[in-house]
């Protein structure tokens, strides 16, 4: 009976994680559709598909460089004019960074002590033993990815190479109702994504501090935005292992890391690849 309850609980955990992924995908599609200031708005499904193209491109390109160009091309193929697509993507960037700043400040105020202790423990672990060798490898990967990203930006500045000042101008041109609605959807997406790691972790390690789990999830997810490697590869994994090794076994960490990567990166990227191939071969 206990085994049956454990299996049922495991299924419920993973079904809930899939539900969070679906919620995140849906609200991000709704958000970008809301930000398209055009008489010919894409359908919600089309907006979801275009976002999925960006997820797939972001996952495999240094510094997520392929994400917005892929979405821009997706909108152009959907009949959205260039100006409306650029304005929507620029305004979305501003909303993301404002909400990320607010969330970072809130977490720093409420969980700052845990964050300081966690950083100290992580630095200590990274500068000792085998972790130091892996850290050197990760730093080399980051340097190479950073050089690749710099080369790409110089060779292909493109219409999406807009400054934050220009993006701020795009956001200011929108109505308060649109901005509030988009901000609410952004916050919903952030909560859904951050909740995935604690959902997977707490049943494996019931003694874990919920605040620390939320803080770690936030740092691992959004730290990828400043890491030049595709999807933060290397840096995220190293931080994941170092942070959890005192509490979980190697097999448990590997299982948790794989599940978390599937839910936060792989499913969205796979959806984008499938939809892109389907649209390409169907001519739509």
ZAMAR-188477 format. One record per residue (C-alpha): residue number from 0; residue in one letter; x, y, z. Coordinates in steps of 0.2 Angstrom, whole numbers, plus 5000, padded with zeros to 4 digits. Each point is the difference from the previous one (the first is absolute). Layout:
BEGIN
+-----+------+------+------+------+
! seq ! type !    u !    v !    w !
+-----+------+------+------+------+
! NUM !    A !    X !    Y !    Z !
...
+-----+------+------+------+------+
//
This chain:
BEGIN
+-----+------+------+------+------+
! seq ! type !    u !    v !    w !
+-----+------+------+------+------+
!   0 !    X ! 5000 ! 5000 ! 5000 !
!   1 !    X ! 5014 ! 5012 ! 5004 !
!   2 !    X ! 5008 ! 4997 ! 4984 !
!   3 !    X ! 4984 ! 5003 ! 4991 !
!   4 !    X ! 4998 ! 5017 ! 5009 !
!   5 !    X ! 5018 ! 5004 ! 4996 !
!   6 !    X ! 4997 ! 4997 ! 4981 !
!   7 !    X ! 4984 ! 5009 ! 5000 !
!   8 !    X ! 5008 ! 5015 ! 5009 !
!   9 !    X ! 5014 ! 5000 ! 4987 !
!  10 !    X ! 4988 ! 5000 ! 4986 !
!  11 !    X ! 4991 ! 5015 ! 5008 !
!  12 !    X ! 5016 ! 5009 ! 5002 !
!  13 !    X ! 5005 ! 4998 ! 4981 !
!  14 !    X ! 4982 ! 5004 ! 4994 !
!  15 !    X ! 5000 ! 5016 ! 5010 !
!  16 !    X ! 5017 ! 5004 ! 4993 !
!  17 !    X ! 4993 ! 4997 ! 4982 !
!  18 !    X ! 4986 ! 5011 ! 5005 !
!  19 !    X ! 5011 ! 5014 ! 5005 !
!  20 !    X ! 5010 ! 4999 ! 4984 !
!  21 !    X ! 4983 ! 5001 ! 4990 !
!  22 !    X ! 4995 ! 5015 ! 5011 !
!  23 !    X ! 5017 ! 5009 ! 4996 !
!  24 !    X ! 4998 ! 4997 ! 4981 !
!  25 !    X ! 4982 ! 5005 ! 5000 !
!  26 !    X ! 5003 ! 5017 ! 5009 !
!  27 !    X ! 5015 ! 5004 ! 4991 !
!  28 !    X ! 4991 ! 4998 ! 4984 !
!  29 !    X ! 4985 ! 5010 ! 5006 !
!  30 !    X ! 5013 ! 5014 ! 5006 !
!  31 !    X ! 5008 ! 5002 ! 4983 !
!  32 !    X ! 4984 ! 5000 ! 4991 !
!  33 !    X ! 4994 ! 5014 ! 5012 !
!  34 !    X ! 5016 ! 5010 ! 4995 !
!  35 !    X ! 4997 ! 4999 ! 4982 !
!  36 !    X ! 4993 ! 5017 ! 4995 !
!  37 !    X ! 4993 ! 4995 ! 4984 !
!  38 !    X ! 4983 ! 4998 ! 4992 !
!  39 !    X ! 5005 ! 4982 ! 4995 !
!  40 !    X ! 5004 ! 4992 ! 5016 !
!  41 !    X ! 5006 ! 4982 ! 5000 !
!  42 !    X ! 4989 ! 4987 ! 5007 !
!  43 !    X ! 5005 ! 4994 ! 5018 !
!  44 !    X ! 5006 ! 4984 ! 4992 !
!  45 !    X ! 5010 ! 5009 ! 4987 !
!  46 !    X ! 5008 ! 5011 ! 5014 !
!  47 !    X ! 5004 ! 4984 ! 5010 !
!  48 !    X ! 5008 ! 4992 ! 4984 !
!  49 !    X ! 5010 ! 5016 ! 4997 !
!  50 !    X ! 5006 ! 5000 ! 5018 !
!  51 !    X ! 5005 ! 4982 ! 4999 !
!  52 !    X ! 5011 ! 5004 ! 4985 !
!  53 !    X ! 5009 ! 5012 ! 5011 !
!  54 !    X ! 5001 ! 4987 ! 5014 !
!  55 !    X ! 5008 ! 4988 ! 4988 !
!  56 !    X ! 5013 ! 5012 ! 4993 !
!  57 !    X ! 5004 ! 5007 ! 5017 !
!  58 !    X ! 5004 ! 4983 ! 5006 !
!  59 !    X ! 5014 ! 4997 ! 4987 !
!  60 !    X ! 5008 ! 5017 ! 4997 !
!  61 !    X ! 5012 ! 5009 ! 5011 !
!  62 !    X ! 4993 ! 5013 ! 5012 !
!  63 !    X ! 4983 ! 4996 ! 4993 !
!  64 !    X ! 5003 ! 5010 ! 4984 !
!  65 !    X ! 4989 ! 4990 ! 4989 !
!  66 !    X ! 4984 ! 5002 ! 5010 !
!  67 !    X ! 4994 ! 5017 ! 4995 !
!  68 !    X ! 5005 ! 4999 ! 4981 !
!  69 !    X ! 4991 ! 4983 ! 4999 !
!  70 !    X ! 4984 ! 5008 ! 5008 !
!  71 !    X ! 5002 ! 5015 ! 4988 !
!  72 !    X ! 5001 ! 4989 ! 4985 !
!  73 !    X ! 4985 ! 4990 ! 5007 !
!  74 !    X ! 4989 ! 5015 ! 5001 !
!  75 !    X ! 5005 ! 5006 ! 4983 !
!  76 !    X ! 4995 ! 4983 ! 4993 !
!  77 !    X ! 4983 ! 5002 ! 5009 !
!  78 !    X ! 4997 ! 5017 ! 4992 !
!  79 !    X ! 5005 ! 5012 ! 5014 !
!  80 !    X ! 5009 ! 5015 ! 4994 !
!  81 !    X ! 5018 ! 5003 ! 5005 !
!  82 !    X ! 4996 ! 5015 ! 5010 !
!  83 !    X ! 4987 ! 4992 ! 5011 !
!  84 !    X ! 5011 ! 4985 ! 5003 !
!  85 !    X ! 5015 ! 5010 ! 5005 !
!  86 !    X ! 4990 ! 5011 ! 5012 !
!  87 !    X ! 4992 ! 4985 ! 5008 !
!  88 !    X ! 5017 ! 4991 ! 5002 !
!  89 !    X ! 5008 ! 5016 ! 5007 !
!  90 !    X ! 4986 ! 5004 ! 5012 !
!  91 !    X ! 5000 ! 4982 ! 5006 !
!  92 !    X ! 5018 ! 5001 ! 5004 !
!  93 !    X ! 4997 ! 5016 ! 5011 !
!  94 !    X ! 4986 ! 4991 ! 5009 !
!  95 !    X ! 5011 ! 4985 ! 5003 !
!  96 !    X ! 5014 ! 5010 ! 5007 !
!  97 !    X ! 4989 ! 5011 ! 5011 !
!  98 !    X ! 4991 ! 4984 ! 5008 !
!  99 !    X ! 5017 ! 4991 ! 5002 !
! 100 !    X ! 5007 ! 5015 ! 5009 !
! 101 !    X ! 4985 ! 5001 ! 5011 !
! 102 !    X ! 5000 ! 4981 ! 5004 !
! 103 !    X ! 5019 ! 5001 ! 5003 !
! 104 !    X ! 4998 ! 5014 ! 5012 !
! 105 !    X ! 4985 ! 4991 ! 5009 !
! 106 !    X ! 5010 ! 4984 ! 5002 !
! 107 !    X ! 5016 ! 5010 ! 5006 !
! 108 !    X ! 4989 ! 5009 ! 5014 !
! 109 !    X ! 4991 ! 4984 ! 5005 !
! 110 !    X ! 5014 ! 4987 ! 4998 !
! 111 !    X ! 5016 ! 5010 ! 5000 !
! 112 !    X ! 5008 ! 4991 ! 5014 !
! 113 !    X ! 4997 ! 4983 ! 4992 !
! 114 !    X ! 5007 ! 5007 ! 4984 !
! 115 !    X ! 5016 ! 5007 ! 5008 !
! 116 !    X ! 5003 ! 4983 ! 5008 !
! 117 !    X ! 4996 ! 4991 ! 4984 !
! 118 !    X ! 5013 ! 5010 ! 4990 !
! 119 !    X ! 5013 ! 4998 ! 5013 !
! 120 !    X ! 4998 ! 4981 ! 5001 !
! 121 !    X ! 4999 ! 4999 ! 4981 !
! 122 !    X ! 5016 ! 5010 ! 4998 !
! 123 !    X ! 5009 ! 4989 ! 5013 !
! 124 !    X ! 4994 ! 4984 ! 4991 !
! 125 !    X ! 5005 ! 5006 ! 4983 !
! 126 !    X ! 5018 ! 5005 ! 5005 !
! 127 !    X ! 5004 ! 4983 ! 5007 !
! 128 !    X ! 5003 ! 4982 ! 4993 !
! 129 !    X ! 4993 ! 4994 ! 4984 !
! 130 !    X ! 4988 ! 5014 ! 4999 !
! 131 !    X ! 5014 ! 5012 ! 4996 !
! 132 !    X ! 5005 ! 4990 ! 4985 !
! 133 !    X ! 4982 ! 5001 ! 4994 !
! 134 !    X ! 4999 ! 5018 ! 5004 !
! 135 !    X ! 5015 ! 5003 ! 4988 !
! 136 !    X ! 4991 ! 4990 ! 4986 !
! 137 !    X ! 4984 ! 5010 ! 5002 !
! 138 !    X ! 5009 ! 5017 ! 5000 !
! 139 !    X ! 5009 ! 4994 ! 4984 !
! 140 !    X ! 4983 ! 4996 ! 4992 !
! 141 !    X ! 4993 ! 5016 ! 5006 !
! 142 !    X ! 5014 ! 5010 ! 4992 !
! 143 !    X ! 4998 ! 4991 ! 4983 !
! 144 !    X ! 4981 ! 5002 ! 5000 !
! 145 !    X ! 5003 ! 5019 ! 5005 !
! 146 !    X ! 5012 ! 5002 ! 4985 !
! 147 !    X ! 4988 ! 4991 ! 4988 !
! 148 !    X ! 4985 ! 5012 ! 5006 !
! 149 !    X ! 5011 ! 5015 ! 4998 !
! 150 !    X ! 5005 ! 4995 ! 4983 !
! 151 !    X ! 4982 ! 4997 ! 4995 !
! 152 !    X ! 4994 ! 5017 ! 5007 !
! 153 !    X ! 5013 ! 5009 ! 4990 !
! 154 !    X ! 4997 ! 4990 ! 4984 !
! 155 !    X ! 4981 ! 5000 ! 5001 !
! 156 !    X ! 4994 ! 5015 ! 5010 !
! 157 !    X ! 4983 ! 4999 ! 4991 !
! 158 !    X ! 4983 ! 5009 ! 5004 !
! 159 !    X ! 4999 ! 4992 ! 5017 !
! 160 !    X ! 5016 ! 5007 ! 5007 !
! 161 !    X ! 4991 ! 5013 ! 5009 !
! 162 !    X ! 5006 ! 5009 ! 5016 !
! 163 !    X ! 4991 ! 4999 ! 5016 !
! 164 !    X ! 4996 ! 5019 ! 4998 !
! 165 !    X ! 4991 ! 4996 ! 4983 !
! 166 !    X ! 4991 ! 4985 ! 5008 !
! 167 !    X ! 4995 ! 5012 ! 5014 !
! 168 !    X ! 4993 ! 5012 ! 4988 !
! 169 !    X ! 4990 ! 4986 ! 4992 !
! 170 !    X ! 4993 ! 4995 ! 5017 !
! 171 !    X ! 4995 ! 5018 ! 5004 !
! 172 !    X ! 4990 ! 5001 ! 4984 !
! 173 !    X ! 4988 ! 4987 ! 5006 !
! 174 !    X ! 4984 ! 5002 ! 5010 !
! 175 !    X ! 5001 ! 4998 ! 5019 !
! 176 !    X ! 4987 ! 4986 ! 4998 !
! 177 !    X ! 5011 ! 4990 ! 4988 !
! 178 !    X ! 5016 ! 5003 ! 5011 !
! 179 !    X ! 4990 ! 4994 ! 5016 !
! 180 !    X ! 4993 ! 4985 ! 4991 !
! 181 !    X ! 5017 ! 4995 ! 4993 !
! 182 !    X ! 5008 ! 5003 ! 5017 !
! 183 !    X ! 4988 ! 4988 ! 5008 !
! 184 !    X ! 5002 ! 4987 ! 4987 !
! 185 !    X ! 5019 ! 5002 ! 5002 !
! 186 !    X ! 4999 ! 4997 ! 5019 !
! 187 !    X ! 4989 ! 4985 ! 4997 !
! 188 !    X ! 5013 ! 4993 ! 4989 !
! 189 !    X ! 5014 ! 5003 ! 5012 !
! 190 !    X ! 4990 ! 4992 ! 5014 !
! 191 !    X ! 4996 ! 4984 ! 4990 !
! 192 !    X ! 5018 ! 4998 ! 4994 !
! 193 !    X ! 5008 ! 5003 ! 5017 !
! 194 !    X ! 4988 ! 4988 ! 5009 !
! 195 !    X ! 5006 ! 4985 ! 4989 !
! 196 !    X ! 5016 ! 4997 ! 5010 !
! 197 !    X ! 4993 ! 5001 ! 5017 !
! 198 !    X ! 4986 ! 4989 ! 4994 !
! 199 !    X ! 5012 ! 4986 ! 4995 !
! 200 !    X ! 5013 ! 5003 ! 5014 !
! 201 !    X ! 4989 ! 5000 ! 5016 !
! 202 !    X ! 4993 ! 4983 ! 4999 !
! 203 !    X ! 5018 ! 4993 ! 4997 !
! 204 !    X ! 5007 ! 5011 ! 5015 !
! 205 !    X ! 4985 ! 5004 ! 5011 !
! 206 !    X ! 5012 ! 5009 ! 5013 !
! 207 !    X ! 5005 ! 5013 ! 4987 !
! 208 !    X ! 4996 ! 5018 ! 5004 !
! 209 !    X ! 4986 ! 5006 ! 4988 !
! 210 !    X ! 5007 ! 5017 ! 4999 !
! 211 !    X ! 5017 ! 4994 ! 4995 !
! 212 !    X ! 4993 ! 4988 ! 4987 !
! 213 !    X ! 4990 ! 5015 ! 4992 !
! 214 !    X ! 5016 ! 5011 ! 5001 !
! 215 !    X ! 5010 ! 4987 ! 4992 !
! 216 !    X ! 4987 ! 4997 ! 4986 !
! 217 !    X ! 4999 ! 5018 ! 4996 !
! 218 !    X ! 5019 ! 5002 ! 4999 !
! 219 !    X ! 5002 ! 4984 ! 4989 !
! 220 !    X ! 4986 ! 5006 ! 4988 !
! 221 !    X ! 5004 ! 5018 ! 4998 !
! 222 !    X ! 5019 ! 4999 ! 5002 !
! 223 !    X ! 5000 ! 4992 ! 4983 !
! 224 !    X ! 4996 ! 5017 ! 4993 !
! 225 !    X ! 5017 ! 5006 ! 5004 !
! 226 !    X ! 5010 ! 4984 ! 4996 !
! 227 !    X ! 5006 ! 5000 ! 4982 !
! 228 !    X ! 4999 ! 4981 ! 4997 !
! 229 !    X ! 4984 ! 4993 ! 4992 !
! 230 !    X ! 4987 ! 4998 ! 5014 !
! 231 !    X ! 5014 ! 5004 ! 5013 !
! 232 !    X ! 5007 ! 4982 ! 4996 !
! 233 !    X ! 5015 ! 4997 ! 5012 !
! 234 !    X ! 4997 ! 5014 ! 5012 !
! 235 !    X ! 4983 ! 4995 ! 5005 !
! 236 !    X ! 5004 ! 4981 ! 5002 !
! 237 !    X ! 5015 ! 5004 ! 5010 !
! 238 !    X ! 4990 ! 5012 ! 5012 !
! 239 !    X ! 4987 ! 4987 ! 5001 !
! 240 !    X ! 5011 ! 4986 ! 5005 !
! 241 !    X ! 5010 ! 5010 ! 5012 !
! 242 !    X ! 4985 ! 5007 ! 5008 !
! 243 !    X ! 4991 ! 4983 ! 5003 !
! 244 !    X ! 5015 ! 4988 ! 5003 !
! 245 !    X ! 4999 ! 5003 ! 5019 !
! 246 !    X ! 4982 ! 4994 ! 5000 !
! 247 !    X ! 4997 ! 4988 ! 4986 !
! 248 !    X ! 5010 ! 4985 ! 4993 !
! 249 !    X ! 5008 ! 5001 ! 4983 !
! 250 !    X ! 4986 ! 4989 ! 4992 !
! 251 !    X ! 4986 ! 5011 ! 5008 !
! 252 !    X ! 5009 ! 5016 ! 4993 !
! 253 !    X ! 5001 ! 4993 ! 4983 !
! 254 !    X ! 4982 ! 4995 ! 5000 !
! 255 !    X ! 4994 ! 5017 ! 5006 !
! 256 !    X ! 5011 ! 5009 ! 4988 !
! 257 !    X ! 4994 ! 4990 ! 4985 !
! 258 !    X ! 4982 ! 5003 ! 5005 !
! 259 !    X ! 5002 ! 5018 ! 5003 !
! 260 !    X ! 5009 ! 5003 ! 4984 !
! 261 !    X ! 4986 ! 4990 ! 4991 !
! 262 !    X ! 4987 ! 5011 ! 5007 !
! 263 !    X ! 5008 ! 5017 ! 4999 !
! 264 !    X ! 5010 ! 4998 ! 4983 !
! 265 !    X ! 4997 ! 4984 ! 4991 !
! 266 !    X ! 4981 ! 5000 ! 4998 !
! 267 !    X ! 4999 ! 5018 ! 4994 !
! 268 !    X ! 5014 ! 4998 ! 4988 !
! 269 !    X ! 4993 ! 4983 ! 4993 !
! 270 !    X ! 4983 ! 5008 ! 4998 !
! 271 !    X ! 5008 ! 5014 ! 4990 !
! 272 !    X ! 5011 ! 4988 ! 4989 !
! 273 !    X ! 4984 ! 4989 ! 4996 !
! 274 !    X ! 4989 ! 5015 ! 4996 !
! 275 !    X ! 5014 ! 5008 ! 4989 !
! 276 !    X ! 5002 ! 4984 ! 4990 !
! 277 !    X ! 4982 ! 4998 ! 4999 !
! 278 !    X ! 4997 ! 5018 ! 4993 !
! 279 !    X ! 5015 ! 4998 ! 4988 !
! 280 !    X ! 4994 ! 4984 ! 4992 !
! 281 !    X ! 4982 ! 5005 ! 5000 !
! 282 !    X ! 5004 ! 5017 ! 4992 !
! 283 !    X ! 4991 ! 5010 ! 5014 !
+-----+------+------+------+------+
//
